[in-house]
Amino acid sequence: TLSGQTLFDKRYATATWNCGRKVLETTDGYVAGGYQIEEDPVTFKREISAVLWKTDLFGDTLKTFIFSKGDTAYLNLPSNPQGLNSDEAFTDIIRTTDSNFVAVSWDQRIATHLYDYDVLLIKFNKDLDTLWTVSISHPNDTSLVAQSLIQTNDGGFVVCGKAYSFADANYVGLMLK
């Protein structure tokens, strides 16, 4: 909006439910990220996937990037009797010093427990082509949930969020570099 006037009103539906979490302005439009939930109308099983939308200056979709379409190892976990699919959801996106983007997500593709989440970082160019992917897990049966991300002066990244220890049944704050 500009001076209280709506310049465009767009809706982005790539699945049963969609949610945007963060938006960045680019030279030619916007990049927004969040997640989608696909629900099977017969079994009611849900799959949560991370999603990015690249739009022009008028909010019209130029490209959509969807990360993860289920994981058969996760589907077969003994702690997953409902057969739920793995979860991924972008919680933050930043522009990097080299004019690309890094998005952070929680990641459940390599799960050893139903609620076992890892941190996932994905770097994209301006066209949402993947440049690299990094997954960070914790060896002590801990769930890591990323919420925000910054790039540091040395070119690295710091992720902030929460960690859950299954042994202690407790959430604590988390920062990773």
N, C-alpha and C positions, 0 to 999 in steps of 0.2 A: 504494500500500500504506500501511497505517496500523498501526504496531506489528508489522510483519512479516506482516500479514494482507492478502491480496489482496481488494480491494473489487469489482473487475471485471476481466475478461480478454476484450478484444474484438479482432477481426481485421477489417481494412479492405482489401477486394480490389476494386479498380476496373479491374484489367487483369491480364495474365499474372503480372507481378511488381509489388509495391508496397514502398516503403520510407519510413518516417517519419524526419524529421530533427530536428524541433523541435516542442515542445508548449507552449501557454500556457493558463493557467487564466483563465476568464471568469466573470462573475457567474452565468451559467446553464449552465456546462459547460466545454468545452475547444475550442481550435482547434489542430490539428496540421497540419504541412506536410511535404512531401517530394517524392517523384516516383513515377511508375508507368512500367513498361516493357511495352508491348504488342508481342507477337511474333506474326507471321503463321506459322502452323504449316506452310504449304506453301513459302513463299519464305524463311522465317526472317529476314525483314527486321524490324528493331526500331524502335519509335518511343518516345522518352522524353519524357514530359510532366510538367510541374509540377502538383502536386495539393495541395489543402487539404481537410481534413475538419473540419466543425463538429459537435460532439457535445453531448449533454446531460450532466448530472452523473454519469450511469450509463454513459457511453461509447457510447450509442446515436446513430447518425448522424442529424443533422438536415439537413445540406446538404453536398454535395461540389462543389468548384470545380476544374475541370481546365483548365489553360492549354496551348494549342497542340494542334492536330491535324494537324501536318505543314505543309510549305511547299513549294509546287511549284517555286519558284525554287531553293531549296536542293536539291531532288531532282534538278534538271537540271544541277548544277555539274559541270564537267569533272573536278574533283578528287573526285567522288563516284560512282565507277563502279558501286558496289554498289547505288546508289539508296536509301541510308539516309535516314530522315526526320530532321528537325531535333530538337535536344535542348533541353529546358528542365527545370530541377529547382529547387524551392525549397530553399535552404540555411539560411535563418533567417527568423524572424517576430518582430516586436516590437509591443508596444502603444504607440500614440502618445499624446502629451499630450492630444489631443482624444478619447480613448477609442476610436479606430479601430485598425486594424492595417496595418502595412506588411510585405510579404514581399519578400525578395530572391532572385533566381534568376540562373543563367547562362542565356543566350538565344542561340539559333543560327538564329533566323528570318531574319535579314538577313545571311546569311553570304556572304563572297566566297571562302572557302577551307573545306575540309572541317572543319578544327579551329578555325574562327573563332568565338569566343564573345564576346558582349557582356554587360553588366550590365543586368538588368531589375528595376525596382522597381514594385510594384503596391500601391496603397493600397485597403483594403477597409473597409467598415463592419462592424458586429457581426453582420450577416446574410450576410457574404461577398459583398456586392454591390460591384462594382468602382467606386471613386471616381476614380482616375486611374492611368495607366501611364506610366512613363518608361523609355526604353532609352538606355544610355550606351555608346558605342563609341569606339574609338581609331582615328585616321586612318592610323596607320603600320603597318598589317598586323599588329596585335597582338591576341592573344586575352586577354580579361579574364574571370576566373572569380571571382565573388563568393562569399565564405564566411560573412561575418557583417555585422551592421548595427547601428548605434545611432542614436538621435535626439539631436541636439545642443541646447544651451540656446537657440539662436536659431530652433529649429523645423525646421532642415534635417536632413540625414542624412549619416553617414559610413559608407562601405562598406569592408570590409577583405577581402583575398583575394590572388590572384596574377595576374600578367600574364606572358604568354609572347610573346616576340618571335620571329617566324619568321625574321627576318634574322640574329639572334644565336643562335637555337636555345637559348634560356635562359629559365628561370622566375625572376621577381623578385617580392618582396612588393609589395603594392598597397594604397593607401588613396585613396579618392575622396570629395570633399565637394561 
